[in-house]
Amino acid sequence: MEPRKSKRTKISKDFGPDFISYLTEEEPRTYSEAMRSPESPYWKEAIDSEIQSILQNNTWKLVDLPPGSKPIGCKWIFRKKLKADGSIDKYKARLVAKSYRQKEGLDYFDTYSPISQITSIRMLIAITVI
């Protein structure tokens, strides 16, 4: 049996003459690549900014590692944020945990994601109207 083919007509997508795509150099994939690049002062500033943000927001607590445990690693993610004209707006660095190495009940106990349901929002709006 042959696969079925769509009978819909294909429409080419044209974004018009005002649509411009910018190609940028690749961002560093590791900390050492960032420090070897000619843009290393900008990456260092982005890293310092991220660390200051982590400290100000009390994102992490330094604690002693329990005996027999292995620490979970982390990784730097580097991105260049661009302006509308394609020039570099800022250098952004994020420090992320390698959460794929975590084990439930050992490295973390609860997961929480703050979400709201549409029924809750409707109820709040109804109470406000009343």
Long-range contacts (C-beta under 8 A, 24 or more apart in sequence): 20-86, 22-82, 22-86, 24-80, 24-82, 24-86, 27-78, 27-79, 27-80, 28-78, 29-78, 30-76, 31-76, 34-76, 34-78, 34-93, 39-91, 42-91, 43-78, 43-91, 43-93, 45-91, 46-78, 46-90, 46-91, 46-92, 46-93, 47-76, 47-93, 49-93, 50-93, 50-94, 50-95, 51-95, 54-95, 69-106, 72-97, 72-98, 72-99, 72-101, 72-102, 72-107, 73-97, 73-98, 73-101, 74-98
